Amino acid sequence: MNKNTQLVISTLFHPVFINIVSLLLLFTLFPSLAAMSYQAKSTIISVIVSLTVIIPLVLVGLLKITNSITSIQLEDKKDRKWPYVATAMGYIFSFYLLQKVGVSSLLLKYLLAGIGTVISISVINIFWKISVHMASIGAMLGLLIIANFANYLDSRLMIAGIILIAGIVASARLFANAHNISQIVSGFVLGLAWILMVL
């Protein structure tokens, strides 16, 4: 696998994009959220994406401009500290705001799983560079498994697709020397476990 292919795969299946897709799946696959009005869903999704995606991305840009990080890809685990903190705070603030307005408990549980995952990754990152790519894919797989076993839909083909994507992304990260096998497997299991435990 050449470097261009590795970069395309890592970018296409970046945690930012995977987490947005997972959030959209949550509002599509689970009846209690799918039944909400378009305006309500749009508002809630906008709040969560703003706090957990846009603000951390802006921070990454500012850190790069000020030469506080070596790359916007955050390949060095030292570069990941403040973006992770910002993301964790985004999930916590999203939980706080949406709890106040009385949203579905399912959505709050999803945010709790996000809080747990990001905080776990942040702590682990102090000592070890766990794969966030794989954690986000593991979390998405967890959503599909829960939807399938709750009989909301037959998501077996989607589950198979996510497993295939997980293999492709894992291979890309390995060939790029971004992670070793232990870091990739640990990331995947961490993301999957938090979703299955909390939801």
Buried (B, 14 or more C-beta within 10 A) or exposed (E): EEEEBBEEBBEEBBBBEBBBBBBEBBBEBBEEBEEBEEEBBEEBBEBBBEBBBEBBBEBBEEBBEEEEBEEEBBBEBEBBBBBBBBBBBBBBBBBEBBEEEEBBEBBBBBBBBBBBBBBBBBEBBEEEBBBBBBBBBBBBBBBBBBBBEEEBEEBEEBBEEBEEBBEBBBBBBBBBEBBBEEBBBBBBBBBBBBBBEBB
